[in-house]
Amino acid sequence: MSVPIVVVGGGIAGLMVTLKLVQAGYRVVLLEGHSCLGAQSSTHNHGWLHHSGRFYLLLHGMEVVHQCQAGARELLALAPHCVEPRQGAYLVTAAPERAHRYIQRCHEVGLSPHEVSLKTLREREPALQGAPLQAAFGVSDRPFVPSVVLQVLYTAAVQAGAEVRCGIIVRGFRFAAGRIIGVKCQHNGSLEEIPTSFVVNAAGAWSRGLLHTAGLDVPDIRLFQSSLLVVEPPLTADRMLLSLDAQGATIVPHRTRTVVGVNGDARPLEAPEEMPSDHASRNILIGAVGALLPTIAGRQHRKAFVWTCRKTEFVCSRTHAQGRSPAYAVLDHSAEGVSNLLTCLPGKFTTAPVMAAAVLSAMREKLPLPLRRR
């Protein structure tokens, strides 16, 4: 194992895969094209550490729910201090039938949400005065700081022996007998080639571009942008809110700000460099706040701006799901003629540990288990 595995991408996927591989005894070099780790969508998310969630219980299969639960447990074990000192989430709804369906699904997967008095909730959360609520439930989900998790993963991977390099742009590959034997890189204008025994493509929105560099085209990997509204100071006192209506607005308070998202606010992209300014997304997000928190929607003393994230979707029979979903995908490119290349697409931050375990399992089938030193 003197020739390392090269992992491309320093977000949650790349860092989690690197940690799993190096802990198993493999030699790993992680390459990140930006100057810092998690520079893209890994850190631009709600910061909602969920064990289930509306979308998973109501729209997707139970397998995804169990992946979320397992991933959340592992993230909390790795970085317990990533969780912010906030109250558990309250899921609110203007549709009682959705609430009953949600509660039924929760019990099916072993979750026990408790109903919360609307009067008590409004007393504890003044922002909900005037909100059109029909029911509310407390759950175990908590807000967390994604950057803390990334820092913990980086530190643990380096301490276990991984080499992590930022500002390294992959320009090409050297092949021999259907295998990648070298990764051609550029750093500060200088070119170098890193010998490799295996490559894991964890480049997120840049995954398909990296595959093009290897001469592969995987049209099932599609790119889109998603927007989040960031409001300062926070909208709520200390409650996370998730509407169970069709729009599915999420309102997540952090120390100095609130992050708001909605279901269905996504635009297709042709390339990750394409990031059009979308005023429509801002209006949709502000409208979602107004619908859930009508008494504070019109206040002008808060400032708001939009985070726009690049994400991937996949529609492929060999993956774990079809269409955009929280499920991850691990693609083996042997059928396309490259026997030592895997692509991993994390569906959600929370499912990254489960995805990384699947990468390790696939790796063990292709490379012999390294001998541990006594």
BANU-812382 format. One record per residue (C-alpha): x, y, z; residue number from 1. Coordinates in steps of 0.05 Angstrom, whole numbers, always signed. Example, Ala and Ser with C-alpha at 12.3 -4.5 7.8 and 13.67 -1.06 7.14 Angstrom:
REM BANU-812382
{{+246; -90; +156}; 1} {{+273; -21; +143}; 2} 
//
This chain:
REM BANU-812382
{{+0; +0; +0}; 1} {{+58; +48; -14}; 2} {{+17; +77; -71}; 3} {{-40; +118; -40}; 4} {{-114; +121; -53}; 5} {{-131; +191; -78}; 6} {{-196; +222; -55}; 7} {{-217; +283; -95}; 8} {{-261; +333; -57}; 9} {{-255; +361; +13}; 10} {{-328; +368; +34}; 11} {{-367; +323; +80}; 12} {{-363; +265; +30}; 13} {{-288; +268; +17}; 14} {{-270; +279; +90}; 15} {{-315; +223; +115}; 16} {{-289; +175; +62}; 17} {{-217; +194; +78}; 18} {{-227; +181; +152}; 19} {{-260; +113; +141}; 20} {{-206; +90; +92}; 21} {{-147; +113; +133}; 22} {{-176; +82; +197}; 23} {{-182; +16; +158}; 24} {{-107; +20; +145}; 25} {{-104; +48; +74}; 26} {{-57; +104; +55}; 27} {{-99; +163; +32}; 28} {{-85; +231; +0}; 29} {{-144; +279; -3}; 30} {{-143; +334; -55}; 31} {{-187; +396; -50}; 32} {{-188; +447; -106}; 33} {{-207; +506; -63}; 34} {{-163; +539; -11}; 35} {{-203; +511; +47}; 36} {{-243; +449; +63}; 37} {{-318; +449; +57}; 38} {{-317; +513; +16}; 39} {{-381; +497; -22}; 40} {{-448; +465; -3}; 41} {{-420; +424; +55}; 42} {{-421; +486; +99}; 43} {{-480; +521; +64}; 44} {{-537; +480; +92}; 45} {{-591; +488; +144}; 46} {{-549; +461; +201}; 47} {{-607; +414; +217}; 48} {{-583; +348; +248}; 49} {{-644; +305; +234}; 50} {{-661; +234; +252}; 51} {{-718; +230; +203}; 52} {{-750; +293; +176}; 53} {{-813; +308; +138}; 54} {{-784; +291; +70}; 55} {{-757; +223; +92}; 56} {{-818; +200; +130}; 57} {{-871; +226; +82}; 58} {{-838; +223; +14}; 59} {{-783; +170; +15}; 60} {{-773; +98; +36}; 61} {{-756; +73; +105}; 62} {{-685; +54; +83}; 63} {{-668; +128; +77}; 64} {{-697; +142; +146}; 65} {{-653; +88; +177}; 66} {{-592; +117; +140}; 67} {{-608; +185; +170}; 68} {{-614; +156; +240}; 69} {{-549; +117; +234}; 70} {{-512; +177; +204}; 71} {{-537; +224; +258}; 72} {{-514; +177; +313}; 73} {{-445; +172; +283}; 74} {{-438; +247; +272}; 75} {{-457; +259; +345}; 76} {{-407; +207; +368}; 77} {{-352; +240; +327}; 78} {{-368; +312; +344}; 79} {{-416; +318; +402}; 80} {{-399; +392; +410}; 81} {{-425; +407; +340}; 82} {{-495; +410; +368}; 83} {{-519; +478; +389}; 84} {{-552; +490; +457}; 85} {{-622; +497; +428}; 86} {{-688; +464; +442}; 87} {{-710; +404; +402}; 88} {{-746; +419; +337}; 89} {{-820; +432; +334}; 90} {{-855; +409; +271}; 91} {{-916; +452; +258}; 92} {{-970; +443; +208}; 93} {{-1031; +475; +178}; 94} {{-1056; +408; +153}; 95} {{-1079; +360; +209}; 96} {{-1081; +299; +163}; 97} {{-1007; +308; +147}; 98} {{-993; +312; +221}; 99} {{-1029; +246; +235}; 100} {{-991; +213; +177}; 101} {{-925; +240; +203}; 102} {{-939; +213; +273}; 103} {{-957; +145; +245}; 104} {{-892; +141; +205}; 105} {{-852; +164; +265}; 106} {{-878; +106; +307}; 107} {{-863; +58; +250}; 108} {{-789; +75; +253}; 109} {{-783; +78; +329}; 110} {{-788; +153; +339}; 111} {{-834; +180; +393}; 112} {{-852; +253; +379}; 113} {{-895; +285; +432}; 114} {{-951; +332; +418}; 115} {{-940; +403; +443}; 116} {{-994; +450; +467}; 117} {{-1002; +506; +416}; 118} {{-1017; +555; +473}; 119} {{-953; +535; +509}; 120} {{-913; +537; +444}; 121} {{-937; +608; +428}; 122} {{-921; +631; +498}; 123} {{-850; +604; +494}; 124} {{-840; +627; +422}; 125} {{-868; +698; +411}; 126} {{-851; +695; +337}; 127} {{-908; +644; +329}; 128} {{-961; +693; +350}; 129} {{-1012; +695; +294}; 130} {{-983; +634; +259}; 131} {{-1038; +590; +227}; 132} {{-1021; +528; +266}; 133} {{-1064; +466; +276}; 134} {{-1015; +420; +312}; 135} {{-943; +418; +338}; 136} {{-897; +362; +358}; 137} {{-830; +359; +393}; 138} {{-776; +316; +363}; 139} {{-703; +299; +379}; 140} {{-672; +336; +320}; 141} {{-623; +392; +337}; 142} {{-587; +449; +302}; 143} {{-513; +438; +290}; 144} {{-452; +473; +261}; 145} {{-428; +438; +198}; 146} {{-359; +471; +200}; 147} {{-346; +439; +268}; 148} {{-359; +370; +240}; 149} {{-313; +383; +181}; 150} {{-258; +406; +228}; 151} {{-265; +344; +271}; 152} {{-263; +299; +210}; 153} {{-201; +334; +183}; 154} {{-164; +329; +250}; 155} {{-182; +256; +260}; 156} {{-162; +238; +189}; 157} {{-94; +273; +193}; 158} {{-80; +243; +262}; 159} {{-95; +174; +232}; 160} {{-44; +186; +177}; 161} {{-82; +217; +119}; 162} {{-50; +272; +77}; 163} {{-97; +330; +62}; 164} {{-78; +382; +10}; 165} {{-119; +443; -9}; 166} {{-113; +487; -70}; 167} {{-98; +426; -114}; 168} {{-136; +424; -180}; 169} {{-141; +357; -217}; 170} {{-124; +368; -291}; 171} {{-122; +296; -316}; 172} {{-104; +223; -304}; 173} {{-52; +174; -328}; 174} {{-80; +106; -348}; 175} {{-50; +36; -356}; 176} {{-91; -25; -374}; 177} {{-157; +7; -356}; 178} {{-133; +33; -289}; 179} {{-114; +102; -265}; 180} {{-42; +101; -243}; 181} {{-30; +175; -235}; 182} {{-69; +239; -219}; 183} {{-44; +301; -256}; 184} {{-52; +362; -212}; 185} {{-38; +437; -212}; 186} {{-19; +478; -152}; 187} {{+0; +552; -156}; 188} {{+16; +544; -229}; 189} {{+61; +483; -219}; 190} {{+43; +415; -248}; 191} {{+55; +349; -213}; 192} {{+31; +277; -218}; 193} {{+11; +236; -157}; 194} {{+17; +161; -165}; 195} {{-46; +125; -142}; 196} {{-75; +55; -133}; 197} {{-147; +79; -132}; 198} {{-188; +144; -140}; 199} {{-251; +163; -103}; 200} {{-289; +219; -136}; 201} {{-322; +258; -80}; 202} {{-323; +325; -115}; 203} {{-397; +339; -105}; 204} {{-422; +388; -158}; 205} {{-356; +379; -195}; 206} {{-363; +303; -197}; 207} {{-387; +300; -269}; 208} {{-332; +347; -292}; 209} {{-280; +303; -259}; 210} {{-309; +243; -295}; 211} {{-304; +281; -361}; 212} {{-230; +291; -345}; 213} {{-225; +215; -341}; 214} {{-260; +208; -408}; 215} {{-326; +186; -377}; 216} {{-396; +214; -385}; 217} {{-449; +196; -334}; 218} {{-512; +234; -354}; 219} {{-549; +207; -294}; 220} {{-511; +256; -250}; 221} {{-546; +323; -256}; 222} {{-531; +390; -225}; 223} {{-577; +440; -194}; 224} {{-576; +500; -149}; 225} {{-614; +508; -84}; 226} {{-622; +571; -43}; 227} {{-626; +586; +31}; 228} {{-646; +651; +64}; 229} {{-600; +676; +120}; 230} {{-632; +726; +168}; 231} {{-596; +766; +222}; 232} {{-612; +771; +279}; 233} {{-649; +704; +290}; 234} {{-723; +701; +275}; 235} {{-741; +656; +334}; 236} {{-719; +653; +406}; 237} {{-692; +582; +407}; 238} {{-740; +537; +368}; 239} {{-727; +501; +303}; 240} {{-790; +500; +261}; 241} {{-809; +454; +204}; 242} {{-875; +462; +169}; 243} {{-911; +398; +148}; 244} {{-948; +433; +92}; 245} {{-930; +423; +18}; 246} {{-878; +480; +18}; 247} {{-843; +449; +77}; 248} {{-809; +512; +104}; 249} {{-752; +500; +152}; 250} {{-730; +554; +201}; 251} {{-666; +537; +238}; 252} {{-639; +586; +290}; 253} {{-564; +590; +302}; 254} {{-525; +635; +349}; 255} {{-529; +699; +308}; 256} {{-574; +682; +250}; 257} {{-632; +640; +224}; 258} {{-627; +596; +161}; 259} {{-691; +586; +122}; 260} {{-705; +536; +66}; 261} {{-765; +511; +28}; 262} {{-783; +448; -10}; 263} {{-780; +452; -86}; 264} {{-736; +514; -93}; 265} {{-685; +485; -143}; 266} {{-659; +505; -211}; 267} {{-621; +461; -260}; 268} {{-549; +481; -277}; 269} {{-507; +462; -337}; 270} {{-440; +472; -300}; 271} {{-420; +486; -228}; 272} {{-390; +553; -250}; 273} {{-459; +576; -271}; 274} {{-492; +609; -211}; 275} {{-545; +658; -236}; 276} {{-574; +707; -187}; 277} {{-645; +685; -173}; 278} {{-690; +738; -143}; 279} {{-748; +690; -149}; 280} {{-716; +644; -97}; 281} {{-709; +702; -48}; 282} {{-782; +720; -56}; 283} {{-803; +647; -46}; 284} {{-762; +642; +17}; 285} {{-786; +708; +46}; 286} {{-857; +687; +29}; 287} {{-847; +622; +68}; 288} {{-824; +662; +129}; 289} {{-885; +706; +123}; 290} {{-932; +647; +120}; 291} {{-903; +614; +182}; 292} {{-884; +675; +222}; 293} {{-933; +729; +199}; 294} {{-922; +776; +259}; 295} {{-848; +787; +244}; 296} {{-846; +780; +169}; 297} {{-854; +854; +156}; 298} {{-802; +879; +205}; 299} {{-746; +917; +172}; 300} {{-693; +916; +226}; 301} {{-667; +849; +204}; 302} {{-621; +840; +145}; 303} {{-628; +781; +99}; 304} {{-585; +751; +44}; 305} {{-586; +687; +3}; 306} {{-538; +628; +3}; 307} {{-539; +593; -64}; 308} {{-512; +521; -62}; 309} {{-491; +473; -117}; 310} {{-519; +403; -109}; 311} {{-527; +339; -148}; 312} {{-583; +292; -165}; 313} {{-582; +225; -198}; 314} {{-632; +182; -236}; 315} {{-598; +115; -246}; 316} {{-622; +44; -236}; 317} {{-556; +22; -204}; 318} {{-560; +74; -148}; 319} {{-598; +70; -83}; 320} {{-655; +115; -106}; 321} {{-685; +148; -167}; 322} {{-693; +223; -175}; 323} {{-670; +276; -127}; 324} {{-671; +248; -57}; 325} {{-632; +245; +8}; 326} {{-605; +177; -10}; 327} {{-531; +171; -27}; 328} {{-501; +137; -88}; 329} {{-435; +99; -97}; 330} {{-420; +88; -171}; 331} {{-368; +36; -194}; 332} {{-340; +57; -262}; 333} {{-312; -11; -281}; 334} {{-367; -19; -333}; 335} {{-344; +45; -367}; 336} {{-273; +18; -372}; 337} {{-240; +46; -309}; 338} {{-233; -8; -257}; 339} {{-205; +33; -199}; 340} {{-251; +93; -198}; 341} {{-311; +104; -152}; 342} {{-358; +164; -150}; 343} {{-396; +178; -86}; 344} {{-454; +227; -83}; 345} {{-478; +245; -13}; 346} {{-552; +257; -10}; 347} {{-549; +295; +55}; 348} {{-497; +316; +107}; 349} {{-529; +267; +155}; 350} {{-523; +207; +109}; 351} {{-449; +218; +95}; 352} {{-424; +167; +147}; 353} {{-467; +112; +117}; 354} {{-443; +130; +47}; 355} {{-370; +129; +69}; 356} {{-380; +59; +98}; 357} {{-408; +37; +31}; 358} {{-346; +65; -4}; 359} {{-301; +26; +44}; 360} {{-340; -37; +31}; 361} {{-332; -28; -45}; 362} {{-258; -13; -36}; 363} {{-246; -77; +3}; 364} {{-275; -116; -56}; 365} {{-224; -84; -103}; 366} {{-162; -75; -61}; 367} {{-134; -126; -11}; 368} {{-142; -108; +61}; 369} {{-78; -73; +84}; 370} {{-36; -108; +136}; 371} {{-36; -71; +201}; 372} {{+30; -57; +234}; 373} {{+41; -91; +301}; 374} 
//
